[in-house]
């Protein structure tokens, strides 16, 4: 499984928002199975899950990084990438 370091989390979060599979995952987790979020909506999902206003906060806020790691792991399993 891909391990993400906290300093790389903002970059990985930005990449996830543009990943079609992650956009489907985010839509599914928000009650829209079979749909795909836009990159903007996927970013908002990520911010909401992590409790941040900016993805940059993931690099410095341990309380935000932990849910990001959990969400990322859940996504990898959901997408069959683990």
QUISUL-V517830 format. One record per helix or strand. SS is the DSSP state (H for helix, E for strand). FROM is the first residue (numbers start at 1). LEN is the number of residues. Records with the same first field share a line. If there is no record, write none. Layout:
SS->FROM-LEN ; FROM-LEN
//
This chain:
H->6-12 ; 20-10 ; 39-12 ; 55-5 ; 62-17
//
